[in-house]
């Protein structure tokens, strides 16, 4: 059985990564990546939700979630 690696958005299966650049719209909000959506859902209805959505990269959403969550 072949192992499929998709922890990075590059490579053959990179499109399966949360960090893959594939904007999606859910209930009128456009998220640049699945990671933006995932991390922003931890702050629904709070200013941090919009902050996470507007970050330029998915790596920053994960990093800033850890920072925001520790406050």
C-alpha positions in Angstrom: 0.0 0.0 0.0 1.3 3.4 -0.9 1.6 6.1 1.7 0.0 9.4 0.8 1.7 12.4 2.4 -0.3 15.6 2.4 1.1 17.6 5.4 2.4 20.2 3.0 0.4 22.0 0.3 3.1 21.1 -2.3 3.5 17.8 -4.1 1.1 15.4 -5.7 -1.4 15.2 -2.8 -0.8 18.8 -1.5 -4.4 19.7 -2.4 -5.5 17.5 0.6 -3.6 19.8 3.1 -5.4 22.3 5.3 -2.7 24.7 4.1 -3.5 24.4 0.4 -4.6 27.6 -1.2 -8.2 26.9 -2.1 -10.5 29.7 -1.1 -14.0 28.7 -0.1 -17.1 30.6 0.9 -19.3 29.5 3.7 -22.4 31.5 4.8 -21.1 34.6 2.9 -17.6 34.5 4.4 -14.6 33.6 2.2 -11.8 31.7 3.8 -8.4 31.6 1.9 -7.7 28.0 3.1 -9.3 25.3 5.2 -6.9 26.1 8.0 -8.2 29.7 8.1 -11.7 28.3 8.5 -10.7 25.7 11.1 -8.8 28.2 13.3 -11.4 31.0 13.0 -14.2 28.7 14.2 -12.5 28.7 17.6 -13.5 32.4 17.9 -17.0 32.6 16.4 -18.6 35.9 17.2 -15.4 37.5 18.6 -13.1 40.0 16.9 -10.4 37.3 16.8 -12.5 35.4 14.3 -12.1 38.1 11.6 -8.4 38.6 12.6 -7.7 34.9 11.9 -9.6 35.0 8.6 -7.6 38.0 7.4 -4.2 36.6 8.1 -2.1 36.2 5.0 -1.0 32.6 5.4 -2.4 29.4 7.0 0.8 29.0 9.0 0.1 32.3 10.7 -3.5 31.2 11.6 -2.1 28.2 13.5 0.6 30.3 15.1 -1.7 33.2 16.1 -4.4 30.8 17.4 -1.8 29.5 19.9 -0.9 33.1 20.8 -4.5 34.3 21.2 -5.5 31.1 23.0 -2.8 31.6 25.6 -3.9 35.1 26.6 
